[in-house]
Amino acid sequence: MHLTFPEDQVTEPVIWAIGHEFQVITNVRRANISDGAGWMALDLEGDEAQIDLAIAYLRARRIEVEPIEGEDAPQR
């Protein structure tokens, strides 16, 4: 998944939260975070329903979540 963070969410522990609130395993593949914005390539593993809940949690916080496609794309 490719995540794009708005400025007010950059310092929030949302990756930690989805790993603890939902039964998903998170793996940060790449990231670029600054004070004003950020993006992250994130693997999510687990039950499809739990992954969907984790994605909904992120989107509710105005974090854009998009699939990454291609041969070197992280796993979902």
PAGULO-714212 format. One record per residue (C-alpha): chain; residue in one letter; residue number from 1; z, x, y. Coordinates in Angstrom, 1 decimal. Layout:
<sites>
kette|rest|nr|c3|c1|c2
A|a|NUM|Z|X|Y
...
</sites>
This chain:
<sites>
kette|rest|nr|c3|c1|c2
A|m|1|0.0|0.0|0.0
A|h|2|-0.7|1.1|3.5
A|l|3|2.1|0.2|5.9
A|t|4|1.9|0.2|9.7
A|f|5|5.2|0.0|11.5
A|p|6|5.7|-1.5|15.0
A|e|7|7.9|0.5|17.4
A|d|8|11.1|-1.5|16.8
A|q|9|10.9|-1.1|13.0
A|v|10|10.3|2.7|12.9
A|t|11|14.0|3.6|12.6
A|e|12|14.9|0.7|10.3
A|p|13|15.6|1.5|6.6
A|v|14|13.1|-1.0|5.2
A|i|15|11.9|1.2|2.3
A|w|16|15.5|1.6|1.2
A|a|17|16.1|-2.1|1.6
A|i|18|13.2|-3.2|-0.6
A|g|19|14.3|-0.8|-3.3
A|h|20|17.7|-2.3|-3.3
A|e|21|17.0|-6.0|-2.6
A|f|22|14.1|-6.3|-5.0
A|q|23|13.5|-4.8|-8.4
A|v|24|10.8|-2.4|-7.3
A|i|25|10.4|1.3|-7.4
A|t|26|9.2|2.9|-4.2
A|n|27|7.4|6.2|-3.8
A|v|28|6.3|7.5|-0.4
A|r|29|3.0|9.3|-0.9
A|r|30|2.2|10.1|2.8
A|a|31|3.7|9.2|6.1
A|n|32|3.4|9.8|9.8
A|i|33|6.4|8.4|11.8
A|s|34|7.2|9.0|15.4
A|d|35|9.4|7.3|18.0
A|g|36|6.7|4.8|19.0
A|a|37|4.9|4.0|15.8
A|g|38|4.3|5.0|12.2
A|w|39|2.3|4.5|9.1
A|m|40|3.0|5.1|5.4
A|a|41|1.2|5.2|2.1
A|l|42|3.6|3.7|-0.4
A|d|43|3.5|3.1|-4.2
A|l|44|5.3|0.0|-5.3
A|e|45|6.0|-0.5|-9.0
A|g|46|7.6|-3.3|-10.8
A|d|47|7.2|-7.0|-11.7
A|e|48|4.4|-8.6|-9.7
A|a|49|6.7|-11.4|-8.4
A|q|50|9.2|-8.8|-7.1
A|i|51|6.4|-6.7|-5.5
A|d|52|5.2|-9.9|-3.7
A|l|53|8.7|-10.6|-2.5
A|a|54|9.1|-7.0|-1.2
A|i|55|5.7|-7.3|0.6
A|a|56|6.8|-10.7|2.2
A|y|57|10.0|-9.0|3.3
A|l|58|8.0|-6.2|5.1
A|r|59|5.6|-8.7|6.7
A|a|60|8.5|-10.8|7.9
A|r|61|9.5|-7.7|9.9
A|r|62|6.0|-7.5|11.4
A|i|63|5.1|-4.5|9.3
A|e|64|1.4|-4.6|8.4
A|v|65|0.9|-4.3|4.7
A|e|66|-2.6|-3.6|3.3
A|p|67|-3.8|-2.4|-0.1
A|i|68|-5.3|1.1|-0.3
A|e|69|-8.5|1.2|-2.3
A|g|70|-10.3|4.2|-3.7
A|e|71|-10.0|6.8|-6.4
A|d|72|-7.0|8.7|-4.7
A|a|73|-5.2|5.5|-3.7
A|p|74|-1.5|5.3|-4.6
A|q|75|-0.6|2.8|-7.3
A|r|76|0.6|-0.7|-6.4
</sites>
